[in-house]
């Protein structure tokens, strides 16, 4: 059976959904499970709660893909600080305090225009490099942005956009799909998870 191998942040894990148990397993109501059932694929959910796009890319680079895998990526915030530490290959655990440190930074006001532009370019370069990597490895893949924020625009005025083949910025954003749940706030509910899966399914079929 072919595998659907999903990567992303807490949106991909299914944070806050009724059956979530982030220490043991991702939610069976999150978009990877919904999409896998629609396609008849085995599902491997590699979502990392709190991950920024550099960490998502790093998890893709470390992954041992099979020949018939379909890699599906839901990228995270462009403004999220990519502070991630060494991950133990045996336990899968990263250094304690990783998210606490990142959340502390996120609470500080960021007003410098240079930082916004730098981070935006860095994120598009990360997405572009990951695309090239997967093509070089002959891995089938689809990707989509998960969140729009003040520093991420549907049509960024960046040369890098011309190098990311197959991406239509107007169809690359799914924040319109969000029916935010109460706890934790700002995460997609079951309706949004189904819509995310449907957007990917329509592109695949």
Secondary structure, DSSP 4 states (H G I P E B T S, - for coil): --EEEEEESHHHHTTTSTT-BTTTB--TTSHHHHHHHHHT-EEEE---TT--HHHHHHHHHH----TT-EEEEEE--SSS------B-TTT--B-TTHHHHHHHHHTS----HHHHHHHHHHHHHHHHHHHHHHHHTT-EEEEEE----TT--TT---GGGGGSTT--GGGSB-GGG--B-TTTTT-B-HHHHHHHHHHHHHHH-
